[in-house]
Amino acid sequence: MQRREVLRLLATGTALQLAPHQLFGLVREVRSLMDGQVSLGTLNPHQYATVKTMAELIIPRTNTPGATDVKTAEFIDLMLTEWYEDAERKRFLGGLEDVDLRSTTLFGKAFVDSSAGQQAEILRALGETLVDNAHASRRQSLTGRGAAAGKNFYSMFRQLTLTAYYTSEAGATQELHFEIVPSDYNGCGELPIAKEAPQK
């Protein structure tokens, strides 16, 4: 199964399938807020570049738009600024610092200055940590011992990236082939009456 297909199933399973029809109005509102945004709200320029690079590695441009094309980094900045609580925002920004720390330790340079292969290696390591944390949480819940771990940074990042992409017009229409159905249907409406052809 292609990675894009896996991402599509994740996104539709967690976002679109369970969301009320009002979600699309909210998404339009969020997108209009992004369009009116003149400066970053939470991220500094280096953090913004890191978010943009990571998101594009997760959903690169192929024959469909990538994460950068749908302004994923701007969406994430808006969500951090307008929606996240202080503790969540702090965890997210701490996660970005950890990404740079990993990159500096391994390669001697910041994440955005590393090669694409080095960046992919860091994302793979973050993904493995995510899987390990999920297994540990499952074991804890099955045995009843210990509290479930807090939400991992990379889990937050991926969720924001997928939400940004698949709720964008390009992601929904070109990737998911989603067609918006009108919110109401009037089955008793009058049909237009066809005019008769003039008599000769």
PyRosetta script that sets phi, psi and omega in degrees:
from pyrosetta import init, pose_from_sequence

init()
pose = pose_from_sequence("MQRREVLRLLATGTALQLAPHQLFGLVREVRSLMDGQVSLGTLNPHQYATVKTMAELIIPRTNTPGATDVKTAEFIDLMLTEWYEDAERKRFLGGLEDVDLRSTTLFGKAFVDSSAGQQAEILRALGETLVDNAHASRRQSLTGRGAAAGKNFYSMFRQLTLTAYYTSEAGATQELHFEIVPSDYNGCGELPIAKEAPQK")
pose.set_psi(1, 134.3)
pose.set_omega(1, 179.4)
pose.set_phi(2, -67.0)
pose.set_psi(2, 147.7)
pose.set_omega(2, 179.5)
pose.set_phi(3, -58.9)
pose.set_psi(3, -39.4)
pose.set_omega(3, 179.3)
pose.set_phi(4, -60.3)
pose.set_psi(4, -38.3)
pose.set_omega(4, 179.2)
pose.set_phi(5, -66.4)
pose.set_psi(5, -40.5)
pose.set_omega(5, 177.6)
pose.set_phi(6, -62.0)
pose.set_psi(6, -45.6)
pose.set_omega(6, 178.8)
pose.set_phi(7, -61.5)
pose.set_psi(7, -40.0)
pose.set_omega(7, 179.7)
pose.set_phi(8, -62.7)
pose.set_psi(8, -43.5)
pose.set_omega(8, 179.8)
pose.set_phi(9, -65.3)
pose.set_psi(9, -40.2)
pose.set_omega(9, 177.5)
pose.set_phi(10, -61.5)
pose.set_psi(10, -46.6)
pose.set_omega(10, -176.3)
pose.set_phi(11, -66.2)
pose.set_psi(11, -44.8)
pose.set_omega(11, -178.9)
pose.set_phi(12, -70.2)
pose.set_psi(12, -31.2)
pose.set_omega(12, 179.3)
pose.set_phi(13, -71.1)
pose.set_psi(13, -34.9)
pose.set_omega(13, -175.3)
pose.set_phi(14, -100.2)
pose.set_psi(14, -24.2)
pose.set_omega(14, -173.9)
pose.set_phi(15, -111.9)
pose.set_psi(15, -64.0)
pose.set_omega(15, -170.2)
pose.set_phi(16, -74.0)
pose.set_psi(16, -40.5)
pose.set_omega(16, -175.2)
pose.set_phi(17, -65.5)
pose.set_psi(17, -38.2)
pose.set_omega(17, -175.1)
pose.set_phi(18, -93.3)
pose.set_psi(18, -7.5)
pose.set_omega(18, -173.3)
pose.set_phi(19, -82.6)
pose.set_psi(19, 143.7)
pose.set_omega(19, 174.4)
pose.set_phi(20, -71.5)
pose.set_psi(20, 162.7)
pose.set_omega(20, -176.9)
pose.set_phi(21, -64.6)
pose.set_psi(21, -18.7)
pose.set_omega(21, 177.8)
pose.set_phi(22, -68.5)
pose.set_psi(22, -14.9)
pose.set_omega(22, 179.9)
pose.set_phi(23, -54.1)
pose.set_psi(23, -39.5)
pose.set_omega(23, -174.1)
pose.set_phi(24, -69.4)
pose.set_psi(24, -32.7)
pose.set_omega(24, 173.8)
pose.set_phi(25, -66.1)
pose.set_psi(25, -40.6)
pose.set_omega(25, 178.0)
pose.set_phi(26, -64.0)
pose.set_psi(26, -42.1)
pose.set_omega(26, 179.9)
pose.set_phi(27, -62.1)
pose.set_psi(27, -42.7)
pose.set_omega(27, 177.5)
pose.set_phi(28, -60.3)
pose.set_psi(28, -39.9)
pose.set_omega(28, 179.7)
pose.set_phi(29, -65.3)
pose.set_psi(29, -44.2)
pose.set_omega(29, 178.9)
pose.set_phi(30, -61.8)
pose.set_psi(30, -42.6)
pose.set_omega(30, 179.8)
pose.set_phi(31, -64.6)
pose.set_psi(31, -37.3)
pose.set_omega(31, 178.2)
pose.set_phi(32, -69.2)
pose.set_psi(32, -34.5)
pose.set_omega(32, 174.5)
pose.set_phi(33, -63.0)
pose.set_psi(33, -41.0)
pose.set_omega(33, 178.8)
pose.set_phi(34, -63.0)
pose.set_psi(34, -41.3)
pose.set_omega(34, -179.5)
pose.set_phi(35, -64.1)
pose.set_psi(35, -31.9)
pose.set_omega(35, 180.0)
pose.set_phi(36, -86.5)
pose.set_psi(36, -4.4)
pose.set_omega(36, -177.4)
pose.set_phi(37, -74.6)
pose.set_psi(37, 122.9)
pose.set_omega(37, -178.5)
pose.set_phi(38, -99.6)
pose.set_psi(38, -18.8)
pose.set_omega(38, 178.1)
pose.set_phi(39, -147.3)
pose.set_psi(39, 165.0)
pose.set_omega(39, 179.5)
pose.set_phi(40, -70.4)
pose.set_psi(40, 144.0)
pose.set_omega(40, -178.7)
pose.set_phi(41, -93.6)
pose.set_psi(41, -38.3)
pose.set_omega(41, -176.3)
pose.set_phi(42, -121.8)
pose.set_psi(42, -47.5)
pose.set_omega(42, -175.1)
pose.set_phi(43, -74.5)
pose.set_psi(43, 140.5)
pose.set_omega(43, 170.3)
pose.set_phi(44, -85.5)
pose.set_psi(44, 170.9)
pose.set_omega(44, -176.3)
pose.set_phi(45, -56.4)
pose.set_psi(45, -37.9)
pose.set_omega(45, 179.6)
pose.set_phi(46, -68.7)
pose.set_psi(46, -43.6)
pose.set_omega(46, 178.1)
pose.set_phi(47, -63.1)
pose.set_psi(47, -40.8)
pose.set_omega(47, 178.6)
pose.set_phi(48, -60.1)
pose.set_psi(48, -44.9)
pose.set_omega(48, 179.5)
pose.set_phi(49, -63.2)
pose.set_psi(49, -37.9)
pose.set_omega(49, 178.8)
pose.set_phi(50, -65.4)
pose.set_psi(50, -46.3)
pose.set_omega(50, 179.2)
pose.set_phi(51, -61.4)
pose.set_psi(51, -44.8)
pose.set_omega(51, -178.7)
pose.set_phi(52, -61.6)
pose.set_psi(52, -43.6)
pose.set_omega(52, -179.6)
pose.set_phi(53, -66.5)
pose.set_psi(53, -45.0)
pose.set_omega(53, -179.8)
pose.set_phi(54, -62.9)
pose.set_psi(54, -44.6)
pose.set_omega(54, -178.4)
pose.set_phi(55, -63.1)
pose.set_psi(55, -39.4)
pose.set_omega(55, -179.7)
pose.set_phi(56, -69.2)
pose.set_psi(56, -29.1)
pose.set_omega(56, 174.9)
pose.set_phi(57, -69.9)
pose.set_psi(57, -33.9)
pose.set_omega(57, 179.3)
pose.set_phi(58, -73.7)
pose.set_psi(58, -44.8)
pose.set_omega(58, 179.0)
pose.set_phi(59, -128.5)
pose.set_psi(59, 84.2)
pose.set_omega(59, -179.4)
pose.set_phi(60, -76.6)
pose.set_psi(60, 159.6)
pose.set_omega(60, 175.1)
pose.set_phi(61, -71.1)
pose.set_psi(61, 129.4)
pose.set_omega(61, 174.4)
pose.set_phi(62, -128.4)
pose.set_psi(62, -127.5)
pose.set_omega(62, 173.1)
pose.set_phi(63, -80.5)
pose.set_psi(63, -2.7)
pose.set_omega(63, 172.3)
pose.set_phi(64, -122.7)
pose.set_psi(64, 161.7)
pose.set_omega(64, -178.2)
pose.set_phi(65, -60.6)
pose.set_psi(65, 153.8)
pose.set_omega(65, 176.9)
pose.set_phi(66, -99.2)
pose.set_psi(66, -176.5)
pose.set_omega(66, -177.5)
pose.set_phi(67, -60.1)
pose.set_psi(67, -38.6)
pose.set_omega(67, -179.4)
pose.set_phi(68, -65.7)
pose.set_psi(68, -36.9)
pose.set_omega(68, -177.7)
pose.set_phi(69, -62.6)
pose.set_psi(69, -27.8)
pose.set_omega(69, -178.1)
pose.set_phi(70, -104.5)
pose.set_psi(70, 16.1)
pose.set_omega(70, 175.3)
pose.set_phi(71, 60.5)
pose.set_psi(71, 47.8)
pose.set_omega(71, -179.7)
pose.set_phi(72, -62.2)
pose.set_psi(72, -42.4)
pose.set_omega(72, -179.0)
pose.set_phi(73, -63.2)
pose.set_psi(73, -38.5)
pose.set_omega(73, 178.2)
pose.set_phi(74, -66.5)
pose.set_psi(74, -38.8)
pose.set_omega(74, 177.4)
pose.set_phi(75, -62.2)
pose.set_psi(75, -45.7)
pose.set_omega(75, -179.5)
pose.set_phi(76, -63.1)
pose.set_psi(76, -42.9)
pose.set_omega(76, 178.4)
pose.set_phi(77, -61.3)
pose.set_psi(77, -41.6)
pose.set_omega(77, 179.4)
pose.set_phi(78, -64.4)
pose.set_psi(78, -43.6)
pose.set_omega(78, 179.5)
pose.set_phi(79, -64.6)
pose.set_psi(79, -41.0)
pose.set_omega(79, 177.1)
pose.set_phi(80, -61.2)
pose.set_psi(80, -40.1)
pose.set_omega(80, -176.1)
pose.set_phi(81, -75.7)
pose.set_psi(81, -45.8)
pose.set_omega(81, -170.1)
pose.set_phi(82, -96.4)
pose.set_psi(82, -23.1)
pose.set_omega(82, -169.8)
pose.set_phi(83, -117.3)
pose.set_psi(83, -42.7)
pose.set_omega(83, -173.2)
pose.set_phi(84, -69.8)
pose.set_psi(84, 144.4)
pose.set_omega(84, 172.5)
pose.set_phi(85, -74.9)
pose.set_psi(85, 163.7)
pose.set_omega(85, -178.3)
pose.set_phi(86, -56.7)
pose.set_psi(86, -43.2)
pose.set_omega(86, -178.6)
pose.set_phi(87, -63.5)
pose.set_psi(87, -41.2)
pose.set_omega(87, 179.1)
pose.set_phi(88, -67.5)
pose.set_psi(88, -42.0)
pose.set_omega(88, 179.0)
pose.set_phi(89, -61.1)
pose.set_psi(89, -43.8)
pose.set_omega(89, 179.7)
pose.set_phi(90, -62.9)
pose.set_psi(90, -42.1)
pose.set_omega(90, 178.5)
pose.set_phi(91, -62.4)
pose.set_psi(91, -41.7)
pose.set_omega(91, -179.6)
pose.set_phi(92, -64.2)
pose.set_psi(92, -49.0)
pose.set_omega(92, -179.1)
pose.set_phi(93, -65.4)
pose.set_psi(93, -35.7)
pose.set_omega(93, 174.5)
pose.set_phi(94, -63.6)
pose.set_psi(94, -35.9)
pose.set_omega(94, 176.9)
pose.set_phi(95, -64.6)
pose.set_psi(95, -40.2)
pose.set_omega(95, 176.7)
pose.set_phi(96, -63.1)
pose.set_psi(96, -40.0)
pose.set_omega(96, 176.2)
pose.set_phi(97, -61.2)
pose.set_psi(97, -40.5)
pose.set_omega(97, 179.3)
pose.set_phi(98, -63.8)
pose.set_psi(98, -37.2)
pose.set_omega(98, 177.6)
pose.set_phi(99, -60.3)
pose.set_psi(99, -45.3)
pose.set_omega(99, 178.3)
pose.set_phi(100, -67.1)
pose.set_psi(100, -37.8)
pose.set_omega(100, 178.7)
pose.set_phi(101, -63.1)
pose.set_psi(101, -44.0)
pose.set_omega(101, 177.3)
pose.set_phi(102, -59.9)
pose.set_psi(102, -44.8)
pose.set_omega(102, -177.7)
pose.set_phi(103, -65.4)
pose.set_psi(103, -42.7)
pose.set_omega(103, 179.4)
pose.set_phi(104, -65.5)
pose.set_psi(104, -40.7)
pose.set_omega(104, 179.6)
pose.set_phi(105, -64.8)
pose.set_psi(105, -44.3)
pose.set_omega(105, -176.5)
pose.set_phi(106, -80.0)
pose.set_psi(106, -41.1)
pose.set_omega(106, -168.9)
pose.set_phi(107, -122.2)
pose.set_psi(107, -4.3)
pose.set_omega(107, 177.4)
pose.set_phi(108, 76.7)
pose.set_psi(108, 16.2)
pose.set_omega(108, 178.2)
pose.set_phi(109, -154.0)
pose.set_psi(109, 162.4)
pose.set_omega(109, -179.6)
pose.set_phi(110, -63.1)
pose.set_psi(110, 159.7)
pose.set_omega(110, -177.8)
pose.set_phi(111, -55.0)
pose.set_psi(111, -47.1)
pose.set_omega(111, -176.1)
pose.set_phi(112, -67.9)
pose.set_psi(112, -21.0)
pose.set_omega(112, 179.7)
pose.set_phi(113, -91.9)
pose.set_psi(113, -6.0)
pose.set_omega(113, -179.8)
pose.set_phi(114, -80.5)
pose.set_psi(114, 164.5)
pose.set_omega(114, 178.0)
pose.set_phi(115, -72.5)
pose.set_psi(115, 163.7)
pose.set_omega(115, 179.3)
pose.set_phi(116, -59.3)
pose.set_psi(116, -38.5)
pose.set_omega(116, 179.0)
pose.set_phi(117, -65.8)
pose.set_psi(117, -40.2)
pose.set_omega(117, 177.8)
pose.set_phi(118, -66.7)
pose.set_psi(118, -41.6)
pose.set_omega(118, 177.6)
pose.set_phi(119, -61.8)
pose.set_psi(119, -43.2)
pose.set_omega(119, 179.3)
pose.set_phi(120, -63.0)
pose.set_psi(120, -36.3)
pose.set_omega(120, 178.8)
pose.set_phi(121, -62.8)
pose.set_psi(121, -40.7)
pose.set_omega(121, 179.2)
pose.set_phi(122, -66.9)
pose.set_psi(122, -42.2)
pose.set_omega(122, 178.5)
pose.set_phi(123, -64.5)
pose.set_psi(123, -36.5)
pose.set_omega(123, 176.3)
pose.set_phi(124, -62.1)
pose.set_psi(124, -43.0)
pose.set_omega(124, 179.1)
pose.set_phi(125, -63.4)
pose.set_psi(125, -40.7)
pose.set_omega(125, 177.4)
pose.set_phi(126, -63.9)
pose.set_psi(126, -39.7)
pose.set_omega(126, 177.8)
pose.set_phi(127, -64.3)
pose.set_psi(127, -38.9)
pose.set_omega(127, 178.3)
pose.set_phi(128, -65.9)
pose.set_psi(128, -38.6)
pose.set_omega(128, 176.6)
pose.set_phi(129, -62.2)
pose.set_psi(129, -39.8)
pose.set_omega(129, 178.9)
pose.set_phi(130, -61.5)
pose.set_psi(130, -44.7)
pose.set_omega(130, 179.1)
pose.set_phi(131, -65.1)
pose.set_psi(131, -43.8)
pose.set_omega(131, 178.9)
pose.set_phi(132, -60.2)
pose.set_psi(132, -43.0)
pose.set_omega(132, 179.4)
pose.set_phi(133, -64.1)
pose.set_psi(133, -37.9)
pose.set_omega(133, 179.4)
pose.set_phi(134, -64.9)
pose.set_psi(134, -42.3)
pose.set_omega(134, 178.6)
pose.set_phi(135, -64.8)
pose.set_psi(135, -41.2)
pose.set_omega(135, 179.9)
pose.set_phi(136, -64.1)
pose.set_psi(136, -42.5)
pose.set_omega(136, 178.8)
pose.set_phi(137, -63.2)
pose.set_psi(137, -40.5)
pose.set_omega(137, -180.0)
pose.set_phi(138, -64.6)
pose.set_psi(138, -43.6)
pose.set_omega(138, 178.4)
pose.set_phi(139, -61.5)
pose.set_psi(139, -41.5)
pose.set_omega(139, -179.9)
pose.set_phi(140, -64.0)
pose.set_psi(140, -41.1)
pose.set_omega(140, -178.7)
pose.set_phi(141, -71.0)
pose.set_psi(141, -33.5)
pose.set_omega(141, 179.6)
pose.set_phi(142, -72.1)
pose.set_psi(142, -35.8)
pose.set_omega(142, -177.8)
pose.set_phi(143, -90.6)
pose.set_psi(143, -15.1)
pose.set_omega(143, -178.4)
pose.set_phi(144, 76.2)
pose.set_psi(144, 12.8)
pose.set_omega(144, -179.5)
pose.set_phi(145, -107.3)
pose.set_psi(145, 132.6)
pose.set_omega(145, 174.6)
pose.set_phi(146, 79.6)
pose.set_psi(146, 159.2)
pose.set_omega(146, 178.4)
pose.set_phi(147, -93.1)
pose.set_psi(147, 150.1)
pose.set_omega(147, 177.2)
pose.set_phi(148, -64.0)
pose.set_psi(148, 142.2)
pose.set_omega(148, -179.1)
pose.set_phi(149, -66.4)
pose.set_psi(149, 152.7)
pose.set_omega(149, 177.0)
pose.set_phi(150, -66.6)
pose.set_psi(150, 165.5)
pose.set_omega(150, -176.5)
pose.set_phi(151, -64.5)
pose.set_psi(151, 125.6)
pose.set_omega(151, -178.9)
pose.set_phi(152, -69.9)
pose.set_psi(152, 145.3)
pose.set_omega(152, 179.2)
pose.set_phi(153, -56.2)
pose.set_psi(153, -47.3)
pose.set_omega(153, -175.3)
pose.set_phi(154, -67.1)
pose.set_psi(154, -31.1)
pose.set_omega(154, 173.9)
pose.set_phi(155, -63.6)
pose.set_psi(155, -44.7)
pose.set_omega(155, 177.5)
pose.set_phi(156, -61.1)
pose.set_psi(156, -44.7)
pose.set_omega(156, -177.4)
pose.set_phi(157, -62.4)
pose.set_psi(157, -47.5)
pose.set_omega(157, -179.8)
pose.set_phi(158, -63.4)
pose.set_psi(158, -41.9)
pose.set_omega(158, 179.5)
pose.set_phi(159, -61.2)
pose.set_psi(159, -45.2)
pose.set_omega(159, 178.3)
pose.set_phi(160, -63.5)
pose.set_psi(160, -41.6)
pose.set_omega(160, -179.4)
pose.set_phi(161, -63.6)
pose.set_psi(161, -47.4)
pose.set_omega(161, -180.0)
pose.set_phi(162, -65.1)
pose.set_psi(162, -40.9)
pose.set_omega(162, 178.9)
pose.set_phi(163, -63.4)
pose.set_psi(163, -45.2)
pose.set_omega(163, 179.1)
pose.set_phi(164, -59.0)
pose.set_psi(164, -44.3)
pose.set_omega(164, -175.1)
pose.set_phi(165, -71.9)
pose.set_psi(165, -51.1)
pose.set_omega(165, -172.3)
pose.set_phi(166, -80.2)
pose.set_psi(166, -9.0)
pose.set_omega(166, 172.0)
pose.set_phi(167, -100.4)
pose.set_psi(167, 1.9)
pose.set_omega(167, 173.5)
pose.set_phi(168, -80.7)
pose.set_psi(168, 159.6)
pose.set_omega(168, 179.4)
pose.set_phi(169, -61.4)
pose.set_psi(169, -44.8)
pose.set_omega(169, -179.1)
pose.set_phi(170, -64.5)
pose.set_psi(170, -44.5)
pose.set_omega(170, -179.7)
pose.set_phi(171, -64.5)
pose.set_psi(171, -41.7)
pose.set_omega(171, -177.6)
pose.set_phi(172, -72.0)
pose.set_psi(172, -41.2)
pose.set_omega(172, -174.3)
pose.set_phi(173, -89.2)
pose.set_psi(173, -42.7)
pose.set_omega(173, -175.7)
pose.set_phi(174, -85.0)
pose.set_psi(174, -33.7)
pose.set_omega(174, -178.1)
pose.set_phi(175, -92.2)
pose.set_psi(175, -47.9)
pose.set_omega(175, -178.2)
pose.set_phi(176, -90.1)
pose.set_psi(176, -13.5)
pose.set_omega(176, -175.7)
pose.set_phi(177, 55.6)
pose.set_psi(177, 40.8)
pose.set_omega(177, -177.9)
pose.set_phi(178, -82.7)
pose.set_psi(178, 135.0)
pose.set_omega(178, 175.8)
pose.set_phi(179, -118.3)
pose.set_psi(179, 126.0)
pose.set_omega(179, -179.1)
pose.set_phi(180, -73.6)
pose.set_psi(180, 127.2)
pose.set_omega(180, 179.1)
pose.set_phi(181, -95.5)
pose.set_psi(181, 137.9)
pose.set_omega(181, 178.0)
pose.set_phi(182, -54.5)
pose.set_psi(182, 146.2)
pose.set_omega(182, -174.1)
pose.set_phi(183, -73.7)
pose.set_psi(183, -19.5)
pose.set_omega(183, 177.1)
pose.set_phi(184, -137.5)
pose.set_psi(184, 160.5)
pose.set_omega(184, -176.4)
pose.set_phi(185, -136.6)
pose.set_psi(185, 127.6)
pose.set_omega(185, 178.5)
pose.set_phi(186, -107.6)
pose.set_psi(186, 95.4)
pose.set_omega(186, -177.0)
pose.set_phi(187, -75.2)
pose.set_psi(187, -13.6)
pose.set_omega(187, -178.6)
pose.set_phi(188, -104.3)
pose.set_psi(188, 14.9)
pose.set_omega(188, -179.1)
pose.set_phi(189, -67.4)
pose.set_psi(189, 154.5)
pose.set_omega(189, -179.8)
pose.set_phi(190, -78.5)
pose.set_psi(190, 141.6)
pose.set_omega(190, 177.2)
pose.set_phi(191, -86.7)
pose.set_psi(191, 144.2)
pose.set_omega(191, 175.7)
pose.set_phi(192, -65.2)
pose.set_psi(192, 138.1)
pose.set_omega(192, -179.2)
pose.set_phi(193, -88.0)
pose.set_psi(193, 128.1)
pose.set_omega(193, 179.6)
pose.set_phi(194, -72.8)
pose.set_psi(194, 136.5)
pose.set_omega(194, 177.9)
pose.set_phi(195, -77.0)
pose.set_psi(195, 141.1)
pose.set_omega(195, 178.4)
pose.set_phi(196, -76.3)
pose.set_psi(196, 148.5)
pose.set_omega(196, 177.0)
pose.set_phi(197, -68.1)
pose.set_psi(197, 139.4)
pose.set_omega(197, -180.0)
pose.set_phi(198, -59.8)
pose.set_psi(198, 143.6)
pose.set_omega(198, 178.7)
pose.set_phi(199, -74.5)
pose.set_psi(199, 141.4)
pose.set_omega(199, 176.2)
pose.set_phi(200, -98.9)
pose.dump_pdb("model.pdb")
